């Protein structure tokens, strides 16, 4: 199979979109398929042995935003893919879907942006309706849209999209593992984070407004805890002011083995943002054997079984957030039991399994498009 991937985010930018695209490319390479990538400028020239073509980009909040370019149509025509994969399509992805349709190439679009949540937080009012109309216009051009959670499926159905399917994200079950807690390097990191044996409340993700890390202020004054924040982004200066005086260790952006060691050094994982369409870091925390506290909103609703592998707090109540964290801080046995349940909950979500399902979606849209071509090729008299 020949797969063209067009993505709004790619290396060196670290995001959920980037991670998913990288894992898909690695799977395609392992399973003998061919691929090429179209991404915003600044990306490496190749990944997993496949060429990466950079398009002109503008910067917005430290992110490169790919701009439409005549090169997209030419690149697709030269590569002649069997299917187009549009990762979180916006301007660049919308152009890719349109170009694929002109070339009679089926496309699969991956929905990954909480437009409604972004609009609420930024008080966009009527502009939110325009944003949803744009989302509908982009995704109606695709043969199939894959949504990561029941909440996002509901949002997309509400705006009138019908060609939908659910597609989970995978997680590295080997890199993120409870056994890592016994590694000497993890023990050294824990001594740094919690020199007096405190409970480490961890977070991994961008330090950006939509992540709402400032809500960790609800834990101010809670005895026996230390906060460990992994990530960087435009909100860090404001967060340093908001969380001043709290026992915080700023670990910066980590990846690979360093990130795995960070998860292994935590005792519980806290995510405060209400705008996640999925919640990849919650899955990683579960894989590492951690209980998770997250809002009852968006993607976390599908990932956290309340009272089993973590707690879901009321999205608008920081006292509720504090209450559930306190329950876990005070009860090591509860943390251990919920952490084990979290690990069990993700055992079927290896990237191998999840990418295998994605290829089935590719094959489905390819077969459907071929059936339409065959029908069109049959003379009208014979169709009767």
C-alpha positions as CSV (number, residue, x, y, z in Angstrom):
1,X,0.0,0.0,0.0
2,X,1.2,3.5,-0.8
3,X,0.2,6.0,1.9
4,X,0.6,9.8,1.7
5,X,0.5,11.4,5.2
6,X,-0.2,15.2,5.4
7,X,0.1,16.5,8.9
8,X,-0.3,19.9,10.6
9,X,2.4,18.9,13.2
10,X,5.6,17.0,12.8
11,X,9.1,16.9,14.3
12,X,10.8,18.8,15.8
13,X,7.4,19.9,17.3
14,X,6.3,17.5,20.0
15,X,2.6,17.0,20.2
16,X,0.0,14.2,20.2
17,X,-0.4,14.6,16.4
18,X,3.4,14.3,15.9
19,X,3.6,11.2,18.1
20,X,0.7,9.4,16.3
21,X,2.1,10.2,12.8
22,X,5.6,8.9,13.8
23,X,4.2,5.7,15.2
24,X,2.1,5.2,12.0
25,X,5.1,5.7,9.8
26,X,7.2,3.2,11.9
27,X,4.4,0.7,11.5
28,X,4.2,1.2,7.8
29,X,7.9,0.7,7.5
30,X,7.8,-2.5,9.6
31,X,5.0,-4.0,7.6
32,X,6.4,-3.3,4.1
33,X,4.3,-0.4,2.9
34,X,5.5,2.8,1.2
35,X,4.8,6.3,2.4
36,X,5.7,9.9,2.1
37,X,5.0,12.9,4.4
38,X,3.9,16.5,3.8
39,X,4.4,18.7,6.8
40,X,5.1,22.3,7.8
41,X,8.7,23.6,7.1
42,X,11.4,22.7,9.6
43,X,10.8,19.0,9.6
44,X,13.6,16.5,9.0
45,X,14.1,15.3,5.4
46,X,13.1,11.8,6.2
47,X,11.6,9.6,8.9
48,X,11.5,5.8,9.2
49,X,13.1,5.7,5.8
50,X,10.3,7.8,4.1
51,X,10.8,11.2,2.6
52,X,9.4,14.3,4.4
53,X,8.5,17.3,2.3
54,X,8.3,20.7,4.1
55,X,5.7,23.3,3.1
56,X,5.9,27.0,3.8
57,X,4.7,27.8,7.4
58,X,3.8,30.7,9.7
59,X,4.4,30.5,13.4
60,X,1.6,30.7,15.9
61,X,2.2,30.3,19.7
62,X,5.5,28.5,19.0
63,X,3.9,26.2,16.5
64,X,4.6,26.2,12.8
65,X,1.3,26.3,10.9
66,X,1.5,24.9,7.4
67,X,0.3,27.1,4.6
68,X,-1.4,25.8,1.4
69,X,1.1,25.4,-1.5
70,X,0.9,24.4,-5.1
71,X,3.5,21.7,-4.3
72,X,0.9,19.6,-2.5
73,X,-1.0,18.7,-5.6
74,X,2.3,17.9,-7.5
75,X,3.7,15.8,-4.7
76,X,0.6,13.7,-4.5
77,X,0.4,13.3,-8.2
78,X,4.1,12.2,-8.4
79,X,3.7,9.8,-5.5
80,X,0.4,8.3,-6.7
81,X,-0.8,7.1,-3.3
82,X,-3.5,4.5,-2.7
83,X,-4.8,6.6,0.2
84,X,-4.2,9.9,1.9
85,X,-3.9,10.2,5.7
86,X,-4.7,13.7,6.9
87,X,-3.6,14.2,10.5
88,X,-5.7,16.8,12.4
89,X,-6.4,18.7,9.1
90,X,-6.4,22.5,9.1
91,X,-5.1,24.6,6.2
92,X,-2.5,22.2,4.9
93,X,-4.6,19.2,5.5
94,X,-7.7,20.7,3.9
95,X,-5.7,21.4,0.8
96,X,-4.4,17.8,0.8
97,X,-7.9,16.3,1.0
98,X,-9.1,18.5,-1.8
99,X,-6.1,17.6,-4.0
100,X,-6.6,13.9,-3.2
101,X,-10.3,14.2,-4.3
102,X,-9.2,15.9,-7.6
103,X,-6.9,12.9,-8.2
104,X,-9.5,10.3,-7.2
105,X,-7.5,9.2,-4.1
106,X,-9.5,8.2,-1.0
107,X,-8.7,10.0,2.2
108,X,-8.9,9.3,6.0
109,X,-9.0,12.3,8.2
110,X,-7.9,12.2,11.9
111,X,-9.9,14.5,14.2
112,X,-7.8,15.7,17.0
113,X,-8.7,19.3,18.0
114,X,-11.4,20.4,20.6
115,X,-12.8,23.3,18.7
116,X,-15.7,23.8,21.1
117,X,-13.4,23.9,24.2
118,X,-11.0,26.3,22.5
119,X,-13.9,28.6,21.6
120,X,-15.3,28.5,25.2
121,X,-11.9,29.3,26.8
122,X,-11.2,32.2,24.4
123,X,-14.8,33.5,24.7
124,X,-15.1,33.4,20.9
125,X,-18.9,33.3,21.0
126,X,-20.4,33.3,17.4
127,X,-16.9,32.6,16.0
128,X,-17.2,29.1,17.5
129,X,-20.0,28.3,15.0
130,X,-17.7,29.5,12.1
131,X,-15.0,27.2,13.5
132,X,-17.3,24.2,13.5
133,X,-18.5,25.0,10.0
134,X,-14.8,25.0,8.9
135,X,-14.3,21.6,10.6
136,X,-17.4,20.2,8.9
137,X,-16.3,21.5,5.5
138,X,-12.8,20.0,5.8
139,X,-13.9,16.6,7.1
140,X,-16.8,16.3,4.6
141,X,-14.2,16.1,1.9
142,X,-12.7,13.0,3.4
143,X,-14.0,9.5,2.8
144,X,-13.8,8.7,6.5
145,X,-13.1,10.7,9.7
146,X,-11.6,8.9,12.6
147,X,-12.4,10.3,16.1
148,X,-10.4,9.3,19.2
149,X,-13.2,9.4,21.8
150,X,-17.0,9.1,22.4
151,X,-17.1,12.9,23.3
152,X,-15.5,13.9,20.0
153,X,-17.7,11.4,18.0
154,X,-20.7,13.2,19.6
155,X,-19.4,16.6,18.7
156,X,-18.9,15.6,15.1
157,X,-22.3,13.9,14.8
158,X,-23.8,17.1,16.2
159,X,-22.5,19.2,13.3
160,X,-23.8,16.7,10.8
161,X,-20.8,14.5,9.9
162,X,-21.8,10.9,9.2
163,X,-18.8,9.1,7.7
164,X,-17.2,8.5,11.2
165,X,-15.4,5.7,13.0
166,X,-13.7,5.4,16.4
167,X,-9.9,5.0,16.4
168,X,-7.9,4.8,19.6
169,X,-4.3,6.0,20.0
170,X,-1.7,3.4,20.9
171,X,0.7,3.5,23.8
172,X,4.3,2.1,24.3
173,X,3.7,-0.7,26.7
174,X,7.4,-1.6,27.0
175,X,8.8,1.9,27.5
176,X,6.1,2.8,30.0
177,X,6.1,0.0,32.5
178,X,5.7,-0.3,36.3
179,X,8.9,-2.3,36.5
180,X,10.9,0.9,35.7
181,X,10.3,2.1,39.3
182,X,13.1,-0.2,40.4
183,X,15.7,1.3,38.0
184,X,18.6,3.1,39.8
185,X,18.1,6.2,37.6
186,X,14.5,6.4,38.6
187,X,15.4,6.0,42.3
188,X,17.8,8.9,41.9
189,X,15.2,11.0,40.2
190,X,12.7,10.3,43.0
191,X,15.3,11.3,45.6
192,X,15.6,14.6,43.8
193,X,11.8,15.1,43.4
194,X,10.8,13.9,46.9
195,X,13.8,14.1,49.2
196,X,11.7,13.4,52.3
197,X,9.6,10.6,50.8
198,X,6.7,12.8,49.7
199,X,4.0,11.7,47.3
200,X,5.0,12.9,43.8
201,X,2.0,14.3,41.8
202,X,3.1,14.4,38.1
203,X,2.1,16.0,34.9
204,X,3.3,15.6,31.3
205,X,2.3,17.9,28.5
206,X,2.7,21.3,27.0
207,X,2.6,24.3,29.3
208,X,-0.1,26.1,27.2
209,X,-3.4,27.8,28.1
210,X,-5.5,24.8,26.9
211,X,-3.8,22.5,29.3
212,X,-5.0,24.6,32.3
213,X,-2.0,23.6,34.4
214,X,-2.7,26.7,36.6
215,X,-5.4,24.6,38.2
216,X,-2.7,22.7,40.1
217,X,-3.0,25.7,42.5
218,X,-5.9,23.8,44.1
219,X,-3.2,21.6,45.8
220,X,-1.6,24.6,47.5
221,X,-1.0,23.7,51.2
222,X,-1.7,20.0,50.8
223,X,0.8,18.2,53.1
224,X,3.1,15.5,52.0
225,X,3.2,16.2,48.3
226,X,5.6,17.4,45.6
227,X,4.6,18.4,42.1
228,X,6.7,17.3,39.1
229,X,5.8,19.1,35.8
230,X,7.2,17.7,32.5
231,X,6.9,20.0,29.5
232,X,7.5,23.5,28.2
233,X,5.5,26.1,26.4
234,X,4.3,29.7,26.3
235,X,2.5,29.5,29.6
236,X,5.5,28.6,31.7
237,X,6.3,32.2,33.0
238,X,2.6,32.7,34.0
239,X,2.6,29.2,35.7
240,X,5.7,30.0,37.6
241,X,4.0,33.0,39.0
242,X,0.7,31.2,39.7
243,X,2.4,28.2,41.4
244,X,5.0,30.3,43.3
245,X,5.6,29.0,46.8
246,X,4.4,25.5,46.0
247,X,6.8,22.5,46.0
248,X,7.2,22.3,42.2
249,X,10.1,20.8,40.2
250,X,10.1,22.0,36.6
251,X,11.6,19.1,34.5
252,X,11.3,20.7,31.1
253,X,10.5,18.9,27.9
254,X,11.5,15.2,28.0
255,X,11.2,12.3,25.6
256,X,12.3,8.7,25.1
257,X,13.9,7.0,28.1
258,X,14.0,10.3,30.1
259,X,10.3,10.6,29.8
260,X,9.7,7.0,30.7
261,X,11.9,7.5,33.9
262,X,9.8,10.6,34.7
263,X,6.5,8.6,34.6
264,X,8.1,5.9,36.7
265,X,9.1,8.5,39.4
266,X,5.5,9.7,39.9
267,X,3.1,8.3,42.4
268,X,0.0,9.6,40.7
269,X,-0.8,11.6,37.5
270,X,-2.9,14.7,37.4
271,X,-4.4,16.2,34.2
272,X,-6.4,19.4,34.8
273,X,-7.3,20.5,31.2
274,X,-10.9,20.1,30.0
275,X,-10.2,20.3,26.2
276,X,-8.6,16.9,25.4
277,X,-10.1,15.0,22.5
278,X,-8.2,12.0,23.7
279,X,-5.5,12.3,26.4
280,X,-2.4,10.4,25.3
281,X,-0.5,11.2,28.4
282,X,-3.2,9.7,30.5
283,X,-2.7,6.4,28.6
284,X,1.0,6.6,29.1
285,X,0.5,7.1,32.8
286,X,-1.8,4.1,33.0
287,X,0.8,2.1,31.1
288,X,3.4,3.1,33.7
289,X,1.0,1.8,36.5
290,X,-0.2,5.2,37.8
291,X,-3.6,6.2,39.0
292,X,-5.0,9.2,37.1
293,X,-7.0,12.2,38.2
294,X,-8.6,14.1,35.3
295,X,-11.7,16.1,34.5
296,X,-15.0,14.5,33.5
297,X,-14.8,16.0,30.1
298,X,-13.7,15.0,26.6
299,X,-11.3,12.2,26.1
300,X,-10.5,11.3,29.7
301,X,-14.1,10.1,30.1
302,X,-13.2,7.1,28.0
303,X,-9.8,6.5,29.6
304,X,-10.5,6.8,33.3
305,X,-12.9,4.5,34.9
306,X,-14.0,6.5,38.0
307,X,-13.1,4.7,41.2
308,X,-11.3,1.9,39.3
309,X,-8.1,3.2,37.7
310,X,-8.4,6.8,38.8
311,X,-10.9,9.6,39.5
312,X,-12.9,12.0,37.3
313,X,-13.5,15.4,39.0
314,X,-16.2,17.9,38.1
315,X,-14.6,20.1,35.3
316,X,-15.7,23.3,37.0
317,X,-14.8,22.4,40.6
318,X,-11.1,22.7,41.7
319,X,-12.2,21.6,45.2
320,X,-13.3,18.3,43.6
321,X,-9.8,18.0,42.0
322,X,-8.2,18.5,45.4
323,X,-10.4,16.0,47.1
324,X,-9.6,13.2,44.7
325,X,-5.8,13.9,44.8
326,X,-6.0,13.9,48.6
327,X,-7.7,10.5,48.6
328,X,-4.8,9.0,46.7
329,X,-2.1,10.9,48.6
330,X,-3.4,9.4,51.9
331,X,-3.8,5.8,50.7
332,X,-0.8,4.0,49.2
333,X,-2.8,0.8,48.8
334,X,-5.5,2.6,46.8
335,X,-2.8,4.1,44.6
336,X,-1.3,0.7,44.0
337,X,-4.7,-0.9,43.2
338,X,-5.7,1.8,40.8
339,X,-2.3,1.8,39.2
340,X,-2.6,-1.9,38.5
341,X,-6.1,-1.4,37.1
342,X,-4.8,1.4,34.8
343,X,-2.1,-0.9,33.4
344,X,-4.6,-3.6,32.7
345,X,-6.9,-1.1,30.9
346,X,-4.3,-0.3,28.2
347,X,-2.8,-3.8,27.6
348,X,-4.8,-4.1,24.3
349,X,-3.7,-0.7,23.0
350,X,-0.2,-1.3,21.8
351,X,0.7,0.8,18.7
352,X,1.0,-2.5,16.8
353,X,-2.7,-3.3,17.4
354,X,-3.9,0.3,16.9
355,X,-2.0,0.8,13.7
356,X,-3.3,-2.5,12.4
357,X,-6.8,-1.2,12.9
358,X,-5.8,2.0,11.0
359,X,-4.7,0.0,8.0
360,X,-8.0,-1.8,8.0
361,X,-9.7,1.7,7.7
362,X,-7.3,2.5,4.8
363,X,-8.3,-0.7,3.1
364,X,-12.0,0.1,3.7
365,X,-11.9,3.5,2.0
366,X,-9.8,2.2,-0.9
367,X,-12.3,-0.6,-1.5
368,X,-15.2,1.8,-1.3
369,X,-13.7,4.2,-3.8
370,X,-12.9,1.3,-6.1
371,X,-16.5,0.1,-6.0
372,X,-17.7,3.6,-6.9
373,X,-15.3,3.7,-9.8
374,X,-16.5,0.4,-11.0
375,X,-20.1,1.5,-10.8
376,X,-19.4,4.7,-12.8
377,X,-17.7,2.6,-15.4
378,X,-20.7,0.4,-16.0
379,X,-23.0,1.8,-18.8
380,X,-26.3,3.2,-17.5
381,X,-28.3,0.7,-19.5
382,X,-26.5,-2.2,-17.7
383,X,-27.1,-0.7,-14.3
384,X,-30.8,-1.0,-14.9
